[in-house]
Amino acid sequence: MRRRPSVNVVKRETLYEGRIIRLIREELQIDGQRIVRETIKHPGAIVVVPVLDDGRLVFVRQYRRAIDRWLLELPAGTLDHHESKAACARRELEEETGWTATRLKRIGQFYAAPGFVSEQLTLFLATGLRPVPPRPEVDEFVHPEILSLSQALAKIRSGDLCDAKSIVGIFLAQPFLRR
């Protein structure tokens, strides 16, 4: 097995600090070679696969400015300071969809784009859903949509559902959905 080269931080500076993210520029030394990397530090997020009693899934359609497009996505959100992942999942599910879950099961964890951002997403399966008044944040414009698993898979194949966290969520949830 090949040895992993050591990584040493020579210099680090914060280029930008916003409400959620920090942009960091680092000069690293890896096996005697100096390189520069710019990375985004993110507090982490959750993704929820909400499953109705009849097996259909609850999605949201929302506007994403970075790509100037309305996307079909699973409910998701950024962790608040000192908030547990399960609490975040419950909060985001209610805020975005108008459903609350009696059962929440952690079914996976993954990185969104580890080449440049530290965001780690934790995936939850939400079952035993009950309706509650939706409470979207003031800057969120979300519209819930309910689809069967086969409809969701067809939307992935057609490109209508092209959000990576939602695609990962659907595929990781499939073993739990077919029971």
C-alpha positions as CSV (number, residue, x, y, z in Angstrom):
1,M,0.0,0.0,0.0
2,R,1.3,3.4,-1.0
3,R,2.0,5.9,1.9
4,R,-0.1,9.0,2.1
5,P,1.9,12.2,1.8
6,S,1.8,14.5,4.8
7,V,-0.1,17.7,4.5
8,N,1.1,20.9,6.3
9,V,-0.7,24.2,6.3
10,V,1.9,26.9,5.6
11,K,-0.5,29.9,5.5
12,R,-4.3,30.4,5.9
13,E,-6.4,33.5,5.3
14,T,-10.1,34.1,5.3
15,L,-11.1,35.9,2.1
16,Y,-14.8,36.2,2.8
17,E,-17.1,35.4,5.8
18,G,-20.8,35.4,5.2
19,R,-23.9,34.3,7.1
20,I,-23.3,30.6,6.2
21,I,-20.0,30.2,4.5
22,R,-16.4,31.2,4.8
23,L,-14.0,31.3,1.8
24,I,-10.5,30.2,2.9
25,R,-7.3,30.5,0.9
26,E,-4.5,28.1,2.1
27,E,-1.0,27.5,1.1
28,L,-0.2,23.9,1.7
29,Q,3.0,21.8,1.6
30,I,2.4,18.3,0.4
31,D,5.5,16.0,0.1
32,G,7.7,19.1,-0.3
33,Q,5.6,20.7,-2.9
34,R,3.7,24.0,-2.2
35,I,0.2,24.4,-3.6
36,V,-2.6,26.9,-3.1
37,R,-6.2,25.8,-2.5
38,E,-9.4,27.9,-2.0
39,T,-12.1,26.2,-0.1
40,I,-15.5,27.0,1.3
41,K,-16.1,26.1,4.9
42,H,-19.8,25.1,5.5
43,P,-21.5,24.0,8.8
44,G,-23.1,21.0,7.2
45,A,-26.7,20.3,6.2
46,I,-29.4,17.7,6.2
47,V,-31.6,16.1,3.5
48,V,-34.9,14.5,4.3
49,V,-36.7,11.8,2.3
50,P,-40.3,12.3,3.5
51,V,-42.5,9.2,2.8
52,L,-46.2,9.3,3.1
53,D,-48.2,6.3,4.4
54,D,-49.0,5.3,0.8
55,G,-45.3,5.3,-0.2
56,R,-45.3,8.5,-2.2
57,L,-42.5,11.0,-1.5
58,V,-42.7,14.7,-0.7
59,F,-40.5,17.0,-2.7
60,V,-40.2,20.8,-2.9
61,R,-39.7,22.9,-6.0
62,Q,-37.6,26.0,-5.3
63,Y,-35.7,28.7,-7.0
64,R,-31.9,28.4,-7.0
65,R,-30.2,31.6,-7.9
66,A,-26.7,30.1,-8.5
67,I,-28.2,28.4,-11.6
68,D,-31.2,30.7,-12.2
69,R,-33.6,27.8,-12.2
70,W,-36.5,26.3,-10.3
71,L,-35.4,22.8,-9.1
72,L,-37.3,19.8,-7.8
73,E,-35.5,18.7,-4.6
74,L,-35.9,16.8,-1.4
75,P,-36.4,19.1,1.6
76,A,-33.0,20.1,3.0
77,G,-31.3,22.8,5.0
78,T,-28.2,24.0,6.7
79,L,-27.5,23.2,10.4
80,D,-28.1,26.1,12.8
81,H,-25.4,26.8,15.4
82,H,-25.5,24.0,18.0
83,E,-28.5,22.3,16.4
84,S,-28.6,18.5,16.3
85,K,-28.9,17.0,12.8
86,A,-32.2,15.3,13.8
87,A,-33.6,18.7,15.0
88,C,-32.6,20.3,11.8
89,A,-34.3,17.6,9.8
90,R,-37.5,18.0,11.7
91,R,-37.4,21.8,11.4
92,E,-36.7,21.8,7.6
93,L,-39.3,19.2,6.9
94,E,-42.0,21.3,8.6
95,E,-40.8,24.6,7.3
96,E,-40.6,23.5,3.7
97,T,-43.3,20.9,3.3
98,G,-46.0,21.4,5.9
99,W,-45.4,17.8,7.2
100,T,-44.0,16.6,10.5
101,A,-42.6,13.1,11.1
102,T,-43.3,10.7,13.9
103,R,-40.3,8.7,12.9
104,L,-36.9,9.9,11.7
105,K,-34.1,7.5,10.7
106,R,-30.6,8.5,9.7
107,I,-29.8,6.5,6.6
108,G,-26.6,8.0,5.2
109,Q,-24.0,10.8,5.1
110,F,-22.0,12.2,2.2
111,Y,-20.1,15.2,0.9
112,A,-21.6,17.5,-1.6
113,A,-18.5,18.6,-3.5
114,P,-15.3,17.8,-1.5
115,G,-13.0,19.3,-4.1
116,F,-13.9,22.8,-2.8
117,V,-16.5,22.8,-0.1
118,S,-16.6,21.1,3.4
119,E,-20.4,20.7,3.4
120,Q,-21.3,17.2,4.7
121,L,-24.9,16.2,4.2
122,T,-26.8,13.8,6.5
123,L,-29.7,11.9,5.0
124,F,-32.9,11.1,7.0
125,L,-35.9,9.0,6.2
126,A,-39.0,10.6,7.6
127,T,-42.1,8.4,8.1
128,G,-45.4,8.6,10.0
129,L,-46.0,12.0,8.4
130,R,-48.7,14.3,9.7
131,P,-49.8,17.7,8.2
132,V,-48.8,20.9,10.0
133,P,-48.8,24.5,8.8
134,P,-45.8,25.1,6.6
135,R,-43.4,27.8,7.9
136,P,-41.0,28.7,5.1
137,E,-38.3,31.2,6.0
138,V,-38.9,34.7,4.6
139,D,-36.3,34.2,1.8
140,E,-37.6,30.7,0.8
141,F,-40.1,30.3,-1.9
142,V,-40.9,26.6,-1.9
143,H,-43.8,24.6,-3.4
144,P,-44.3,21.0,-2.2
145,E,-44.8,18.3,-4.8
146,I,-45.8,14.7,-4.1
147,L,-44.4,11.9,-6.4
148,S,-44.3,8.2,-6.4
149,L,-40.9,6.6,-6.4
150,S,-41.3,5.6,-10.1
151,Q,-42.2,9.1,-11.0
152,A,-39.2,10.5,-9.1
153,L,-36.9,8.0,-10.9
154,A,-38.4,9.0,-14.3
155,K,-37.7,12.6,-13.4
156,I,-34.1,11.8,-12.7
157,R,-33.8,10.0,-16.0
158,S,-35.4,12.9,-17.9
159,G,-33.3,15.5,-16.1
160,D,-36.2,17.3,-14.4
161,L,-34.8,16.1,-11.1
162,C,-31.1,17.1,-11.4
163,D,-30.2,18.1,-7.8
164,A,-27.4,15.8,-6.6
165,K,-28.4,15.6,-2.9
166,S,-31.9,14.6,-4.0
167,I,-30.7,12.0,-6.4
168,V,-28.4,10.5,-3.7
169,G,-31.2,10.7,-1.2
170,I,-33.6,8.8,-3.5
171,F,-31.1,6.1,-4.3
172,L,-30.0,5.6,-0.7
173,A,-33.6,5.5,0.5
174,Q,-34.7,2.9,-2.0
175,P,-34.1,-0.2,0.2
176,F,-36.3,1.3,2.9
177,L,-39.0,2.3,0.4
178,R,-39.5,-1.1,-1.0
179,R,-40.3,-2.8,2.3
